């Protein structure tokens, strides 16, 4: 399954199973981010990512170069503890 297909499936499952109140909060937060202009500052398809090393979820340093050796990748950043 392609990434976009998987993401659409996750989105559909969330819409089906999450309480309406939760969906409302999530949708409002996403819209607030869009309205903030943050999307104008993000990397676009084809942009080069600066070489950095970041900690994984266990705190182990992982370089982007080592990940890219395995193929394309998607970066996810957590905004703190949930």
C-alpha positions in Angstrom: 0.0 0.0 0.0 1.4 3.4 -0.9 1.9 6.0 1.7 -0.9 8.3 0.5 -3.3 5.3 0.5 -2.3 4.4 4.0 -2.7 7.9 5.3 -6.2 8.1 3.7 -7.1 4.9 5.4 -5.9 6.2 8.8 -7.9 9.4 8.3 -11.1 7.5 7.4 -10.7 5.2 10.4 -10.2 8.3 12.7 -13.3 9.9 11.2 -15.3 6.7 11.8 -14.1 5.9 15.3 -13.0 9.1 17.1 -15.6 11.0 19.1 -17.0 14.1 17.3 -15.5 16.3 20.1 -12.0 15.0 19.5 -12.4 15.4 15.7 -13.5 19.0 16.3 -10.5 19.8 18.4 -8.1 18.2 15.9 -9.7 19.9 12.9 -9.6 23.3 14.7 -5.9 22.8 15.6 -5.1 21.9 12.0 -6.9 24.9 10.6 -5.2 27.2 13.1 -1.8 25.9 11.9 -2.8 26.5 8.3 -3.9 30.0 9.1 -0.7 30.8 10.9 1.3 30.7 7.7 3.5 27.8 8.8 3.0 26.0 5.6 4.9 28.8 3.8 8.0 27.9 5.8 8.0 24.1 5.2 10.1 22.2 2.9 8.5 21.3 -0.4 8.7 18.3 -2.7 12.2 18.3 -4.2 13.8 20.6 -1.5 17.0 19.3 0.1 16.9 18.6 3.8 19.9 19.9 5.7 22.1 17.2 7.1 21.2 16.8 10.8 21.2 14.1 13.4 18.1 13.9 15.6 17.1 11.7 18.5 14.6 8.9 17.9 11.8 8.2 20.3 14.2 6.4 22.6 16.8 9.2 22.5 19.2 7.4 20.2 20.8 9.7 17.6 19.8 9.0 14.0 21.3 10.8 11.1 19.1 11.7 8.1 21.9 10.5 5.8 21.7 7.0 7.3 17.9 6.9 6.8 18.1 8.2 3.3 20.5 5.3 2.4 17.5 3.0 2.9 15.2 5.1 0.6 12.8 7.9 0.8 11.6 8.9 4.3 8.9 10.9 6.1 9.9 12.9 9.2 7.5 13.3 12.1 8.0 15.7 14.9 6.2 15.3 18.3 5.1 18.6 19.9 5.8 17.4 23.4 4.3 14.8 25.6 0.6 13.9 25.1 
